[in-house]
Amino acid sequence: MNKKRNALGRGLSAILRNPDTDITSNKERLSNNTVANTTEILIDNIQINPFQPRKEFNKENLYQLSESIRNLGIIQPITVRKLGYDKYQLISGERRLRASKLLKIKLIPAYIRIAKDQQMLEMALVENIQRQDLNPIEIALSFQRLIKECNLTQEACGERLGKNRSTITNFLRLLRLPIEIQDGLQRKKITIGHARALIALDDDQKKINIFHDIIANDFSVREVEQIVKDFSEINYKRSSKEKKIKNKETLPFSYQKMLHDISTNLETEVLFNRNKKGNGKIIIPFDNDNNLEIILKKLKLKNWNYYFLK
């Protein structure tokens, strides 16, 4: 016990690097589970946080951060927990750690915390959710992990993060979208507004079809909301056969709306072709004479019933 008391006067670095005064529990002298000051620790002795919810880091941004560190140093220390003598595990600050490795820096300033695995997970998730550069799916997955793995309700999750329950719910709903659409949202092919509009559809294939059309036609969120409203009760047909089709080669939204209205009015699926010059044709298929009679009647042709006189 005397050794530990004497070591307190030698500074934090001396304590951390001394096996006799190793900080691996908060039973002694530490308040709020935190070592108050920062110390420099060897980067090679830091393990990556296994609870890190973030999977991808932008390389260009990391290089920019490394240049900032080269010129200004690390302004905000990273936070780690001590696993044992000269062994640490990262809690927050992975971008700073990765950028420092690019510069081949050996020592990095750090706060030391005492934390169990459950606390590690919660701290990592909360710290990452508060970042502004997470994509919506990363945020949704972090909410999901907080709720499931930390045994929190949506209300408790919201309290931890200072967010309304409705915000938590809306992000979690994104995880009900097909994986292809989730990936498109992460890669910024569509916005969160587009994704939220698609959630209203029950059929996953409809969602995927409209997702491809959003990309091909550059639909706005308002246009997608209108499409979902118009086509939620019928089988939506893609205007783009391939994702690579350019906007000018696909039907504008106004034509899709017109085609939908005609098909609905005639109670049959109307086919529509239009080339770049504006030429085209409308094909009205029918299954039998009864179906044809209904179509002619709805077209309000003069003496339409004459064709069915025998």
C-alpha positions as CSV (number, residue, x, y, z in Angstrom):
1,M,0.0,0.0,0.0
2,N,2.9,2.3,0.8
3,K,4.4,1.8,-2.7
4,K,1.1,2.9,-4.3
5,R,1.0,6.1,-2.1
6,N,4.6,7.0,-2.9
7,A,4.0,6.5,-6.6
8,L,1.3,9.1,-6.6
9,G,3.9,11.8,-6.3
10,R,5.8,10.5,-9.3
11,G,3.2,11.6,-11.9
12,L,0.5,9.7,-13.8
13,S,3.0,8.2,-16.4
14,A,5.0,6.6,-13.6
15,I,1.9,5.1,-12.1
16,L,0.7,3.6,-15.3
17,R,4.0,2.1,-16.2
18,N,4.6,0.6,-12.8
19,P,3.3,-3.0,-12.4
20,D,3.0,-2.3,-8.6
21,T,0.7,0.6,-9.1
22,D,-1.2,-0.7,-12.1
23,I,-4.7,0.8,-12.5
24,T,-7.1,-1.9,-13.5
25,S,-9.9,-1.3,-11.0
26,N,-11.6,1.8,-9.4
27,K,-11.4,0.5,-5.9
28,E,-8.8,3.1,-4.9
29,R,-8.3,6.8,-5.3
30,L,-10.2,7.2,-8.7
31,S,-13.3,9.4,-8.7
32,N,-16.0,9.0,-11.4
33,N,-14.1,6.1,-12.9
34,T,-11.6,8.5,-14.6
35,V,-8.0,9.4,-14.2
36,A,-8.2,13.2,-14.0
37,N,-5.1,14.1,-16.0
38,T,-3.9,13.0,-19.4
39,T,-0.8,11.0,-20.1
40,E,1.1,9.9,-23.2
41,I,0.9,6.2,-23.9
42,L,2.5,4.0,-26.6
43,I,0.2,3.6,-29.6
44,D,1.4,0.1,-30.1
45,N,-0.1,-0.8,-26.7
46,I,-3.6,0.3,-27.6
47,Q,-6.2,-2.2,-28.9
48,I,-8.9,-1.1,-31.2
49,N,-12.4,-0.9,-29.6
50,P,-14.2,-4.2,-30.4
51,F,-17.5,-2.4,-29.7
52,Q,-16.9,0.4,-32.3
53,P,-20.2,0.7,-34.2
54,R,-18.5,2.4,-37.1
55,K,-17.1,0.1,-39.8
56,E,-15.8,2.5,-42.5
57,F,-13.5,5.5,-42.2
58,N,-13.0,7.9,-45.1
59,K,-9.4,7.7,-46.2
60,E,-9.3,11.3,-47.5
61,N,-10.6,12.6,-44.3
62,L,-8.0,10.6,-42.3
63,Y,-5.2,12.1,-44.4
64,Q,-6.5,15.6,-43.8
65,L,-6.7,14.9,-40.1
66,S,-3.1,13.5,-40.1
67,E,-1.9,16.7,-41.7
68,S,-3.7,18.7,-39.1
69,I,-2.0,16.6,-36.4
70,R,1.3,17.0,-38.1
71,N,1.0,20.8,-37.9
72,L,-1.0,21.4,-34.7
73,G,-0.6,18.2,-32.7
74,I,-3.5,16.3,-31.1
75,I,-5.7,18.9,-29.5
76,Q,-8.2,16.5,-27.9
77,P,-6.7,13.4,-26.3
78,I,-8.2,10.0,-27.0
79,T,-10.0,8.0,-24.3
80,V,-8.9,4.5,-23.3
81,R,-9.4,2.0,-20.6
82,K,-6.6,0.1,-18.9
83,L,-6.6,-3.6,-19.4
84,G,-3.4,-4.4,-17.5
85,Y,0.2,-3.4,-17.3
86,D,0.9,-1.3,-20.4
87,K,-2.2,-2.6,-22.1
88,Y,-5.1,-0.3,-23.1
89,Q,-8.3,-0.5,-25.1
90,L,-9.7,2.4,-27.1
91,I,-13.0,3.9,-26.0
92,S,-13.2,6.9,-28.3
93,G,-10.9,8.7,-30.7
94,E,-10.3,6.0,-33.4
95,R,-10.0,8.6,-36.2
96,R,-7.3,10.4,-34.2
97,L,-5.6,7.1,-33.5
98,R,-5.6,6.0,-37.1
99,A,-4.4,9.4,-38.3
100,S,-1.5,9.3,-35.8
101,K,-0.5,5.8,-37.1
102,L,-0.3,7.3,-40.6
103,L,2.3,9.7,-39.2
104,K,4.1,6.8,-37.5
105,I,3.7,8.7,-34.1
106,K,4.8,6.5,-31.2
107,L,3.1,8.3,-28.3
108,I,-0.4,9.7,-28.1
109,P,-2.1,11.8,-25.3
110,A,-5.0,9.9,-23.6
111,Y,-7.5,9.9,-20.8
112,I,-7.6,6.7,-18.8
113,R,-11.0,5.3,-17.7
114,I,-12.0,2.3,-15.7
115,A,-14.8,0.5,-17.5
116,K,-16.4,-2.9,-17.9
117,D,-17.4,-4.4,-21.2
118,Q,-21.0,-3.3,-20.8
119,Q,-19.9,0.3,-20.0
120,M,-17.4,0.2,-22.9
121,L,-20.1,-0.7,-25.3
122,E,-22.5,2.0,-24.1
123,M,-19.8,4.6,-24.0
124,A,-18.6,3.8,-27.5
125,L,-22.1,3.7,-29.0
126,V,-23.1,7.0,-27.3
127,E,-19.9,8.7,-28.3
128,N,-20.2,7.6,-31.9
129,I,-23.9,8.5,-32.2
130,Q,-23.2,12.0,-31.2
131,R,-20.8,12.4,-34.2
132,Q,-22.2,14.4,-37.2
133,D,-20.6,12.4,-39.9
134,L,-22.3,9.0,-39.3
135,N,-24.7,7.8,-42.0
136,P,-28.3,7.1,-41.1
137,I,-27.8,3.3,-41.1
138,E,-24.8,3.5,-38.8
139,I,-26.9,5.6,-36.4
140,A,-29.8,3.2,-36.6
141,L,-27.6,0.1,-35.9
142,S,-26.1,2.0,-33.0
143,F,-29.5,2.6,-31.5
144,Q,-30.4,-1.0,-32.1
145,R,-27.3,-2.2,-30.3
146,L,-27.9,0.2,-27.4
147,I,-31.4,-1.2,-26.9
148,K,-30.6,-4.9,-27.4
149,E,-27.1,-5.3,-25.9
150,C,-27.4,-2.7,-23.1
151,N,-30.9,-3.7,-22.2
152,L,-32.4,-0.3,-22.7
153,T,-35.9,0.7,-23.7
154,Q,-36.4,3.3,-26.5
155,E,-37.2,5.8,-23.8
156,A,-34.0,5.1,-21.9
157,C,-32.0,5.2,-25.1
158,G,-33.5,8.6,-25.9
159,E,-32.6,9.9,-22.4
160,R,-29.0,8.7,-22.7
161,L,-28.7,10.7,-26.0
162,G,-31.0,13.6,-25.3
163,K,-33.3,12.6,-28.2
164,N,-37.0,12.0,-28.5
165,R,-38.4,8.5,-28.6
166,S,-39.9,9.3,-32.1
167,T,-36.4,10.1,-33.4
168,I,-35.2,6.7,-32.1
169,T,-38.2,4.9,-33.7
170,N,-37.8,6.6,-37.1
171,F,-34.1,5.6,-37.3
172,L,-34.9,2.0,-36.3
173,R,-37.6,1.8,-39.0
174,L,-34.8,2.2,-41.6
175,L,-33.5,-1.2,-40.7
176,R,-36.8,-2.7,-42.0
177,L,-35.8,-1.7,-45.5
178,P,-34.2,-4.3,-47.9
179,I,-30.5,-4.6,-47.6
180,E,-30.0,-3.2,-51.1
181,I,-31.7,0.0,-50.1
182,Q,-29.9,0.3,-46.8
183,D,-26.6,0.0,-48.7
184,G,-27.8,2.7,-51.2
185,L,-28.5,5.0,-48.3
186,Q,-25.1,4.4,-46.7
187,R,-23.4,5.1,-50.1
188,K,-25.5,8.3,-50.5
189,K,-27.3,7.0,-53.6
190,I,-30.6,8.2,-51.9
191,T,-31.3,10.5,-49.0
192,I,-32.9,9.6,-45.7
193,G,-36.0,11.4,-46.9
194,H,-36.3,9.0,-49.9
195,A,-35.7,6.0,-47.5
196,R,-38.4,7.1,-45.1
197,A,-40.9,7.5,-48.0
198,L,-40.2,3.9,-49.1
199,I,-40.9,2.5,-45.6
200,A,-44.6,3.2,-46.1
201,L,-44.8,0.4,-48.7
202,D,-45.4,-3.1,-47.5
203,D,-43.9,-5.0,-50.4
204,D,-40.1,-5.2,-50.5
205,Q,-40.0,-5.7,-54.3
206,K,-42.0,-2.5,-54.8
207,K,-39.5,-0.7,-52.6
208,I,-36.6,-2.0,-54.6
209,N,-38.2,-1.1,-57.9
210,I,-38.9,2.4,-56.9
211,F,-35.4,2.6,-55.3
212,H,-33.9,1.9,-58.8
213,D,-36.2,4.5,-60.4
214,I,-35.1,7.1,-57.9
215,I,-31.5,6.6,-59.0
216,A,-32.3,6.5,-62.7
217,N,-34.7,9.4,-62.7
218,D,-33.2,11.5,-59.9
219,F,-36.6,11.7,-58.2
220,S,-37.0,14.3,-55.4
221,V,-38.3,13.2,-52.0
222,R,-41.7,14.8,-52.8
223,E,-41.9,12.9,-56.1
224,V,-41.2,9.6,-54.3
225,E,-43.8,10.4,-51.7
226,Q,-46.3,11.0,-54.5
227,I,-45.3,7.7,-56.2
228,V,-45.7,5.8,-53.0
229,K,-49.1,7.4,-52.4
230,D,-50.3,6.6,-56.0
231,F,-48.9,3.1,-56.3
232,S,-49.3,1.8,-52.8
233,E,-52.5,0.0,-53.8
234,I,-51.3,-1.4,-57.2
235,N,-48.3,-3.2,-58.7
236,Y,-45.8,-0.5,-59.4
237,K,-43.9,-1.1,-62.7
238,R,-40.4,0.1,-63.0
239,S,-39.7,2.8,-65.6
240,S,-36.0,1.8,-65.7
241,K,-35.0,-1.7,-66.7
242,E,-31.4,-1.2,-65.6
243,K,-29.9,1.1,-63.0
244,K,-27.5,2.5,-65.6
245,I,-30.3,4.0,-67.7
246,K,-29.9,7.7,-67.9
247,N,-32.6,10.2,-66.9
248,K,-33.4,11.2,-70.5
249,E,-34.0,7.6,-71.5
250,T,-36.6,7.0,-68.9
251,L,-40.2,8.2,-68.4
252,P,-40.5,11.6,-66.6
253,F,-42.6,11.4,-63.5
254,S,-45.5,13.2,-65.2
255,Y,-45.7,10.5,-67.8
256,Q,-45.6,7.8,-65.1
257,K,-48.5,9.5,-63.3
258,M,-50.4,9.8,-66.6
259,L,-49.9,6.1,-67.3
260,H,-51.1,5.2,-63.8
261,D,-54.2,7.3,-64.2
262,I,-55.1,5.8,-67.6
263,S,-54.5,2.3,-66.3
264,T,-56.6,2.9,-63.2
265,N,-59.5,4.5,-65.2
266,L,-59.5,1.6,-67.8
267,E,-59.0,-1.1,-65.1
268,T,-56.2,-2.7,-67.2
269,E,-52.5,-2.3,-67.4
270,V,-51.8,0.1,-70.2
271,L,-48.4,-0.2,-72.0
272,F,-46.6,3.0,-73.1
273,N,-43.6,3.5,-75.3
274,R,-41.9,6.8,-76.0
275,N,-38.6,7.5,-77.8
276,K,-36.2,10.5,-77.4
277,K,-38.0,12.4,-80.1
278,G,-41.3,12.2,-78.3
279,N,-42.8,9.6,-80.7
280,G,-44.5,6.5,-79.3
281,K,-47.6,4.5,-78.8
282,I,-50.1,3.5,-76.2
283,I,-51.2,-0.2,-76.1
284,I,-54.3,-1.2,-74.3
285,P,-54.4,-5.0,-73.8
286,F,-57.5,-6.9,-72.9
287,D,-58.2,-10.5,-71.8
288,N,-61.6,-11.2,-73.4
289,D,-64.6,-9.5,-75.0
290,N,-66.1,-8.6,-71.7
291,N,-62.9,-6.8,-70.7
292,L,-62.8,-5.1,-74.1
293,E,-66.4,-3.9,-73.7
294,I,-65.6,-2.4,-70.4
295,I,-62.6,-0.6,-71.9
296,L,-64.6,0.8,-74.8
297,K,-67.3,2.0,-72.5
298,K,-64.8,3.8,-70.3
299,L,-63.3,5.4,-73.4
300,K,-66.8,6.8,-74.1
301,L,-66.6,6.0,-77.8
302,K,-69.7,6.9,-79.7
303,N,-71.9,3.9,-80.4
304,W,-69.4,1.6,-78.6
305,N,-72.0,-1.1,-78.1
306,Y,-72.5,-1.4,-81.9
307,Y,-69.3,-3.5,-82.0
308,F,-70.9,-6.1,-79.8
309,L,-74.1,-6.5,-81.7
310,K,-74.5,-10.0,-83.1
